[in-house]
Amino acid sequence: MSAGGEAGDTGVQRIGVDMTERQLAEVRFLTVAEVASIMRVSKMTVYRMVHAGDLPAIRVGRSFRVPEDAVDAYLRHSYVDTA
């Protein structure tokens, strides 16, 4: 894992230093399907966001897991206030 949160060879953003400072027991990881349900988008959209580096994720075997707080942060920063 890269400590700087840089994208790896696969284009998947690595969990940064801030995540390693927390106890792993405190981190709640979500599946791609759970993230898609929360965001009300397709699983393919979530996969695209992970591969583009918009959402940090870890790889568990052939699956991805996304930290729940990363989803919350993404949604907070993506909120668009309309006129």
N, C-alpha and C positions, 0 to 999 in steps of 0.2 A: 504494500500500500504506500502511496505517495503521501508525505506529510503535508504537502502544500496544497492539496485539493486539485491537482492538475489532472487533465484527462490522460488516460492511459492509451495503449496501442489500440484498444477496441473503441475508443471514443467515450468510454464510460467514466464519468467523473468519480474520483476516489474520495472517500470520507476524509476530511481534513483534520488538523490538529485539535480543533475544538471538540470533535467527537471522541478522540482518543483520551481526552482528559476526563470524560464522564465515565462513570461505572457502566459497563455493558449491561448490567441488570436493569439500569434505568432507561435504556434505549428501547423503544418499541418499534420494531420493523414491520412494515406492511408489504403484502404481496402486490404484484402489479394489478391483479383483479381488485383488491381492496382500494388501491389508489384510484383506479379508474372509476370505481363506484363513488368514492368520496368526491371526486372532481366532476363526475357525470360526463365522462368521456370514454372512448373505447380503450381497450387494452393496448391496441396498436399505437394510439396517441401517447400513452404513457411510455411505451418502449421507445418511441421516437424522442421523447423528452429526455429519457435516460441516456440514450446514445448521443444526443446533441449536447449533453452536459448541463441541461436545464434543471434536472433533478439528480442529486447525488444518489448513488445506489451501490450496494455490494452484491457480489455474485455468490450465490450458494449453489454449487453444482451447476446446473444449466439454467437456474432461475435467478431472478433479481429480487432484492429486498430493498425497500426505500424507508429511511428513517421517517417516522411520523412527523417529527418536528420540521423536517425538510419540506414536507408537503404543506404544513401549516405556514411556513415562511414563504414558500412559493406563492401560495394563495394570497397572503397578506400583501406581498410586493406586487402582485399582478392585478390587484383590485383597480378598476378604472372608475373614476368618479365622473358621471355624465352631468352635463349642464342642467 
